[in-house]
Amino acid sequence: MPEIKLTYFDMRGRAEASRLALVVGEIPFEDERVVFDHWKEAKPKTPYAALPMLTVDGMQVAQSDAILRYCGKLAGLYPSDPLEAAKVDEVGGVIDDVTHAMYRYRGDDKDKLREERDKFSKVDVPRYVGALEKRLEAFGDGPWAVGGNMTIADLHICHLVTNIRCGMLDFVDKDLLEGYVRIVKSYSAVMEHPKVTEWYEKKPVKMFS
Amino acid sequence: MPEIKLTYFDMRGRAEASRLALVVGEIPFEDERVVFDHWKEAKPKTPYAALPMLTVDGMQVAQSDAILRYCGKLAGLYPSDPLEAAKVDEVGGVIDDVTHAMYRYRGDDKDKLREERDKFSKVDVPRYVGALEKRLEAFGDGPWAVGGNMTIADLHICHLVTNIRCGMLDFVDKDLLEGYVRIVKSYSAVMEHPKVTEWYEKKPVKMFS
C-alpha cells in the first residue's frame, strides 16, 4: 500500500469524502490539516494554489474529484465494472452540478444572495436532486446509491446532504432535502457505517464548505 | 462489446471528446444527433433533461464526464493503474474549472460579458492553464498529457483548445492558449491521429459549446 497524506484545511469541505473513503477502506493515511495562518506559505507549493491535495509516495495529486476516485479505488469503493463505475461517476457529476448552483453567487450583496439561493432551492434542487432521486430509485432499493455496497457515489451524496443539513448555507432551509427518501437513505447508511461513526467520535465535525 | 448509442445535438460541444474516444478505440457506436426542433420532445426522456446521453445495451448513462470516462475505458484511453488514472482525472478536473470560468456569466449584458471574459483571459487562464502546463511538463515531454499513449486527458485538452481556437467565444482572443506549448502539443497529437483526421473528413466541424 502506498504512503498517503491528505492535505486540507481543518474542516470537512472538499476533502471529507476522500477522508471517509480511506477510513472506510481502512487505508492508513496522514490527515494533514493546514492552519489558515500557514496557508499563504503552503499555497505556492500546491499544483493549482488550492487544496485538497493528496501526496502518494511523495507524488502530488490535485483536484478533489480525482483524489476521491483514487482513494475510492484503493478502498474498494469504486466498481471495477465500467458500467457500474459510470453510474457512480454520474452521481458525482450531478452532485458537482448542484454544488456549482449552490455557490453560483459569491459577492457581498445579501439581497442578490437571497435571490440566487431561492433559485437554488426552488429550481436547481428539484431539477437536479429530484432527477437524481429518480435515478437512484431505478438503480435499486438501496441503501447504497449504486449496487449492493458503499461506493464513492454515497460519499458524494453524504457531502451534499451534510452541507444542507448543517444549516450553514444562508437562505437555504436545512430540511430542503428531507423529502428525497432514497438520497437520505444513502446518506444515513454512510453516517451509520461503524468506521464512520468511529471516525466522528475521534474527529468532531467542524466547519463545512 | 456492448451496443452503444451516443446522443447529442449536431455539434461538437460536450459530446465530442466521447465521440473521439470511441473513434480512436474503433468502438462501433450510433452517433445520434438530435435536431433542436425534436429536443423538446426528447428532453423529458433523458435522466436530467440534458444531453449528452449514452445508451449502453438499452441502459442510459448521463453526465458528460461519466460518459467520457466510460468510453475511455472501452477504448483503452483510461489507465488501469490508479495513480496514472488520477493524473488523467486531475487534468479533467482542471479543464472543468476552466470551462466553468469561461461560462461564468450567462446574461445578456454585453459590457458585463466583456468584463467577465477579460477576467477569464487575464486571471483564470493564467491561473488554471498556466498551472496545468507546468503539471504536464512534470508528467513528461509528451506529446500525450499523461504517460506514453493518448488518454481521455488529451481529449479534455483538445476540447478546451478547440473552443478557444475556433474563435466562437465573444471577447476571447483565439490565440489565448498558443503560448502553452505542452498543452498545444497534446491537442495537436489528438488532431493528427489518423483515426481523428479520418473522422473529421467524414464529419465536418459544425458548432462548438
Interface residues (C-beta under 8 A of the other chain):
Chain A: P2 P47 Y48 A49 L54 V56 M59 V61 A62 Q63 S64 D65 A66 I67 R69 Y70 K73 L74 P82 L83 A85 A86 K87 D89 E90 G92 G93 V94 D96 D97 H100 R127 Y128 A131 K134 R135
Chain B: P2 P47 Y48 A49 L54 V56 M59 V61 A62 Q63 S64 D65 A66 I67 R69 Y70 K73 L74 P82 L83 A85 A86 K87 D89 E90 G92 G93 V94 D96 D97 H100 R127 Y128 A131 K134 R135
